[in-house]
Amino acid sequence: MNIDKLTFEEAMAKLEEVVKDLEDENISLDSAMEKFEEGVKLSELCLKKLNEAEKKIEELTRTENGQLKVSKIDLKEDEGSLKN
């Protein structure tokens, strides 16, 4: 599995699986260490993708003179638009 090619949603789902596996009392130390390492990589990928999304939002909300225009993001599924 190439972690770098995962979408944010896929990485989050896999991270949730890793956490669930680590919560298992019967996991061996070796398996726990492998899962922990995978979890760290997945969390780093998620953070990277969130930072990229934030930069993209900032680029999209800059005004013509370069000022950052603060816009409220409406997360309702039926609307999904930016509001000023």
Backbone bond lengths (Angstrom), bond angles and torsions (degrees), N, CA, C in turn:
res aa  C-N    CA-C-N  psi(-1)  N-CA   C-N-CA  omega(-1)  CA-C   N-CA-C  phi
1 M - - - 1.450 - - 1.528 109.11 -
2 N 1.335 115.52 126.92 1.452 120.82 177.03 1.527 108.23 -95.46
3 I 1.317 115.45 103.81 1.468 121.53 -175.69 1.526 111.39 -60.06
4 D 1.324 118.06 -35.87 1.463 121.18 -176.10 1.524 113.38 -63.25
5 K 1.324 118.36 -20.27 1.460 121.11 -177.85 1.532 112.82 -92.79
6 L 1.323 117.15 -0.79 1.462 120.84 -179.96 1.520 110.72 -74.60
7 T 1.317 116.03 147.52 1.453 120.00 171.24 1.531 107.48 -76.76
8 F 1.316 115.49 168.82 1.460 119.81 177.58 1.516 110.43 -58.22
9 E 1.331 116.09 -45.26 1.459 120.67 -177.67 1.528 111.87 -64.29
10 E 1.334 116.58 -40.32 1.466 120.53 178.10 1.525 110.72 -65.13
11 A 1.325 116.39 -42.38 1.463 120.82 179.79 1.527 110.88 -64.25
12 M 1.329 116.92 -40.79 1.466 120.05 178.22 1.523 111.20 -64.38
13 A 1.324 117.17 -41.24 1.460 120.96 179.00 1.524 110.59 -63.21
14 K 1.323 116.41 -42.80 1.469 120.03 178.83 1.529 110.46 -67.03
15 L 1.322 116.89 -37.28 1.460 120.62 177.92 1.524 110.60 -63.30
16 E 1.316 116.56 -40.42 1.471 120.30 176.33 1.523 111.03 -62.20
17 E 1.337 117.43 -38.90 1.458 121.36 176.50 1.529 111.07 -63.19
18 V 1.326 116.23 -42.45 1.465 121.12 179.53 1.520 109.88 -61.34
19 V 1.316 117.24 -45.88 1.471 121.24 179.55 1.518 110.18 -60.44
20 K 1.323 116.30 -44.40 1.463 120.52 178.73 1.536 110.63 -60.42
21 D 1.340 116.30 -43.72 1.470 120.36 178.72 1.527 111.32 -62.74
22 L 1.328 116.43 -40.02 1.469 120.22 -179.09 1.528 112.23 -69.38
23 E 1.313 116.95 -24.11 1.465 120.44 178.37 1.527 112.52 -77.10
24 D 1.321 117.25 -11.59 1.461 122.20 179.12 1.534 109.29 -69.17
25 E 1.303 116.21 123.35 1.470 121.02 -178.40 1.523 112.57 -65.65
26 N 1.322 118.07 -22.61 1.451 121.47 -174.67 1.528 114.37 -94.81
27 I 1.309 117.50 7.68 1.465 120.52 -179.62 1.530 109.50 -71.90
28 S 1.324 115.83 138.07 1.465 119.80 179.34 1.527 109.74 -75.28
29 L 1.301 115.83 160.93 1.460 120.71 -179.85 1.527 110.14 -61.19
30 D 1.335 117.26 -43.72 1.465 120.47 179.81 1.529 111.37 -61.48
31 S 1.322 116.08 -44.96 1.463 119.77 178.28 1.515 111.26 -64.28
32 A 1.313 117.05 -40.52 1.459 121.37 179.16 1.525 110.81 -62.10
33 M 1.322 116.38 -40.82 1.469 119.70 179.34 1.528 110.85 -66.14
34 E 1.325 117.16 -40.43 1.466 120.77 177.55 1.523 110.58 -64.09
35 K 1.308 116.39 -44.69 1.468 121.12 179.60 1.525 110.73 -64.29
36 F 1.330 116.37 -40.76 1.460 120.70 179.08 1.523 110.12 -61.29
37 E 1.334 116.44 -45.21 1.465 120.96 179.28 1.540 110.60 -61.67
38 E 1.322 116.39 -43.16 1.455 120.60 177.31 1.531 110.41 -62.23
39 G 1.325 116.93 -41.96 1.456 121.46 178.97 1.513 112.73 -61.87
40 V 1.314 116.90 -40.18 1.466 120.90 178.46 1.526 109.81 -62.96
41 K 1.334 116.43 -45.14 1.470 120.16 179.20 1.525 111.19 -62.76
42 L 1.325 116.74 -41.96 1.459 120.55 179.20 1.522 111.53 -65.45
43 S 1.327 117.16 -41.55 1.469 119.55 179.96 1.529 110.72 -66.96
44 E 1.326 117.24 -36.46 1.467 120.33 176.71 1.531 110.63 -64.51
45 L 1.339 116.29 -40.49 1.457 120.50 178.16 1.529 110.61 -63.70
46 C 1.322 117.08 -44.19 1.466 121.00 178.83 1.523 110.82 -60.69
47 L 1.314 117.01 -44.26 1.463 120.70 178.85 1.527 110.77 -62.83
48 K 1.324 117.00 -41.92 1.464 121.48 178.47 1.526 110.02 -60.55
49 K 1.324 117.08 -45.60 1.464 120.70 -178.69 1.528 111.15 -66.82
50 L 1.322 117.94 -37.30 1.466 120.77 176.51 1.525 111.08 -65.29
51 N 1.325 116.84 -41.19 1.469 120.31 178.06 1.525 111.02 -64.42
52 E 1.339 116.88 -39.70 1.461 120.62 177.14 1.527 110.97 -63.25
53 A 1.317 116.58 -41.86 1.457 120.59 179.01 1.524 110.78 -64.51
54 E 1.328 116.77 -40.75 1.464 120.62 178.82 1.523 110.78 -62.32
55 K 1.340 117.28 -43.12 1.464 120.63 178.30 1.522 110.85 -62.26
56 K 1.319 116.16 -41.11 1.462 120.83 -179.79 1.535 110.09 -63.86
57 I 1.318 116.75 -42.48 1.465 120.68 178.64 1.529 110.05 -62.97
58 E 1.327 116.75 -42.24 1.467 119.89 178.59 1.521 110.91 -62.45
59 E 1.343 116.78 -41.45 1.464 120.09 178.32 1.521 111.09 -62.62
60 L 1.312 116.21 -40.52 1.455 120.82 -176.68 1.524 112.78 -74.15
61 T 1.328 117.57 -18.67 1.459 119.95 -176.87 1.532 113.01 -107.48
62 R 1.320 117.81 11.10 1.462 119.93 175.40 1.522 109.86 -79.53
63 T 1.326 115.70 141.60 1.463 120.24 178.33 1.524 109.12 -82.47
64 E 1.308 117.05 174.75 1.462 121.68 -178.27 1.522 112.81 -59.60
65 N 1.324 118.49 -33.37 1.463 120.85 -179.25 1.522 112.19 -88.21
66 G 1.331 117.57 9.91 1.456 121.12 175.03 1.512 115.14 89.70
67 Q 1.331 116.88 -4.42 1.460 119.65 178.72 1.525 109.36 -72.19
68 L 1.298 115.29 143.11 1.457 119.70 177.79 1.518 108.71 -78.97
69 K 1.296 116.13 121.23 1.460 122.52 -179.95 1.522 107.32 -95.19
70 V 1.304 117.01 119.03 1.452 121.56 -179.11 1.514 108.97 -80.88
71 S 1.320 115.36 123.11 1.454 120.86 179.72 1.511 108.75 -125.21
72 K 1.307 115.16 140.93 1.453 120.15 176.48 1.526 107.54 -84.06
73 I 1.310 117.04 130.04 1.450 121.09 178.37 1.511 107.94 -93.69
74 D 1.313 115.63 121.02 1.450 121.67 178.44 1.523 107.80 -89.28
75 L 1.308 117.42 112.84 1.455 121.60 -174.71 1.518 113.86 -90.94
76 K 1.314 117.74 9.03 1.459 119.72 177.49 1.520 108.81 -67.31
77 E 1.327 115.68 134.25 1.458 120.57 -176.65 1.516 113.00 -60.09
78 D 1.323 117.14 -37.79 1.457 119.84 -174.88 1.516 112.91 -76.71
79 E 1.344 118.72 -18.78 1.458 120.57 -179.39 1.515 110.65 -107.04
80 G 1.351 117.82 -62.32 1.457 123.33 176.19 1.519 115.94 57.53
81 S 1.312 118.72 33.29 1.454 120.56 -178.23 1.522 110.53 -118.24
82 L 1.330 113.82 164.20 1.466 120.29 176.17 1.518 108.55 -84.74
83 K 1.327 115.77 137.91 1.455 120.57 175.97 1.521 108.67 -118.60
84 N 1.318 116.61 141.56 1.476 121.23 179.96 1.491 110.40 -90.88
